[in-house]
Amino acid sequence: MKLNYETLRDKILGCWQGKNAGGTLGAPFEGKRGLSDIKWYQQKDIENNPPANDDLDLQIAWLHAVEEYGPTVSAPVLGEYWLTYITPNWSEYGIGKSNMRRGFAPPLSGRVSNYYKDSCGCFIRSEIWACLAPGLPEIATRYACLDGCVDHADDGLYGEIFFAAVQSAAFVESDADKLIDIGLSYIPADCAVAEAVNLVRKAYKDGKTWKEARKELFAKVPGAFSACWMKLKDQDPDEMAHTHVGFDAPNNIGITVIGWLWGEGDLGKSICIAADCGEDADCSAATVGAIVGIINGEKKLPEKWIKPFGGIIKTVCLEPNSELRIPKTVTEFTDRILACIPKILPVKNINFDSGNGSFEVITADTMFADRDEYLVNGRRDCEIRPFKTEEIVDMKGYTQFFVFDFFKAAVELEREPFIGTGETFSLKIKLYDSGMIRSQQWVNGDVYVSAGLTVESGAHFSLPLHNSYKFKSEHTVILRADNLVNPVNNVLIDLEINGRHSYGTAKIKLISK
C-alpha cells in the first residue's frame, strides 16, 4: 500500500491536533483519583492559547535530533539531547539525567536505580516515531526503543513500543481490534501492559460499560500515580488496589484504551472518557487523541475540539535559550516531520516518482512483529544493521547495546553496575551480524580495565560472526575488584573483525561501592 503526501500530511496534522486537544482537556485532572464528568476544557482563555504540555513538547527535541542525525539517531544521541534540551528533573526524567551524568549511557540510564522506570513519561513520546515511519511499525518501534530507554525500562518502555506500533499502523488501518493485536505483537505477552490492554479489550467485547472496565482495571492492574499526592488514610482500596510508586504506565495505558474503545472513533468522546478516569489524565487523553487524530485525519476531526487552539504549540520542558528550533504551530511541526520522512526511511519505502510532485511512503506488507517467522539460523538474508525491536525487547536486565559499522554487540551485566573491593562481576558479550558484510567473519576481542580492577578470566577472545538470521556469539568476562582506587571504573571491550579495518569499542562503567 502507498500513502501519498496529502494523506500523510492530513493524518500527521490530525495526530498533533488530537494530542493537543487531549492533553489540554486532561491537564487539570492530572493526579486526580476518582471519576469525573468532563464536557469541555476547564482552562480559561484558551482561545489561541493552549496550555503547555510535556506530552507534546518532549517530541520536539527528538525531531531536532532526527533533523540533524537522520537515520543514524541512536540511544546515546537521544540521551545527549535529553541532557542538553530537557529542563525537568522530576521523577524518571531526573533519574535518567542523573544516571547519564554519572556515566551510564542508555539503556542503563533508564534502568539503574530507577523506581520510575515503569512510569508514563515514555509512552507519551510515541507519536513522533509513528509519524516518521507511517505504516512501518517495525521501524517506528525500533526508534521508540532508542527513545524510551533513555529514562525507562520494562513496562515503561513496553508502553511506548506498543503505542508506536499502534499509531504507525493506524496510518493504514482503522480497526481498533487489529491495531491492538499489532501493538501487542511487539511486546512480551506476559508483561503488565499487555495484561491491562487485554483486560480492557475483553471488557469491551463482553459488553461492559467503560466505568465497569475502569473498576476492573484498577483492581487487577493498579497504578500509583495519584496516590503520590494522597495520604495513606485517604486512599480507598476499593477505588484502586495498592502498588509501588512509579508503576503507572500499565494502568494509564489501560485507561487510554478505555477512551479509545468506548469513544468509538469520536475525538471528543474519546478524550473525555480517558480524562474522566483520572490518574495521569493528560497523558491518557493526549495519547488517545493522537490515535483518533491519525485514524481520522485533521479534516475529519470536529472543529469544536481543535479550533480553540488555532494550531498553536506551547512548551514547558524545553530549554528556551538554546539552538533548539521550537515549532510555533502543529502545521510547522507537521511539515518538518514530512521533510524528515525521506531521510529516515529506507530507500525501498520511499517513492519519489509518485507523479504529484511529492513523495509517497510504501508501507509494510505486514504490520505485525515477525517474531519466530523463520527457523533459528534458517534465514539466508541478514537483518538490517540496527537492532530490531524484538532484539532490544528480548535483552535481559542490565544490558548495554552498541551498533558499529559492520557488526553490533550487546554487553549483559550480571546485576546493577556497582562493585566493591573483593567482589567479582561478570559481563556477557554478545555479537550480532549487521547484514552489511554478508560473509562469515571472526571477531577478536580484548578487555581493558581501570586500576583496581582485574580481568580474572576472558580478557582475550575470538568469536565467530555468522550471517545467519538469529545466530549470535557469546563470551563471558569475569572481573575482580582487588583494590578500587577510583569512584568510577571503566571497562573497555575492544572488538575488531579479523582481517578487516572495522572495529568498535564498547565502554561499560562500574561504580565503586
Buried (B, 14 or more C-beta within 10 A) or exposed (E): EBBBBEBBBBBBBBBBBBBBBBBBBBBBBBBBBEEBEBEEBBEEEBEEEBBBBBBBBBBBBBBBBBBEBEBEBBBBBBBBBBBEBBBBEEBBBBBBBBBBEBBBBBBBBBBBEBEBBBBBBBBBBBBBBBBBBBBBBBBBBBBBBBBBBBBBBBBBBBBBBBBBBBBBBBBBBEEBEBBBBBBBBBBBEEBBBBBBBBBBBEBBEEEBEBBEBBBBBBBBBBBBBBBEEBEEEEBEEEBBEEBEBBBBBBBBBBBBBBBBBBBEBBBBBBBBBBBBBBBBBBBBBBBBBBBBBBBBBBEBBEEEBBEBBEBBBBBEBBBEEEEBEBBEBBBBBBBBBBEBBBEBBEEEBBBEEBEEEBBBBBBBEEBBBEEEEEEEEEBEEBBBBBBBBBBBBEBEEBBBBBBBBBBBBBBBBBEBBEBEEEEEBBBBBBBBBBBBBEEEBEBBBBBEBBEBBBBBEBBEBEBEBBBBBBBBBEBEBBBBBEEBEEEEBBBEBEBBBEEEEBBBBBEBBBBBE
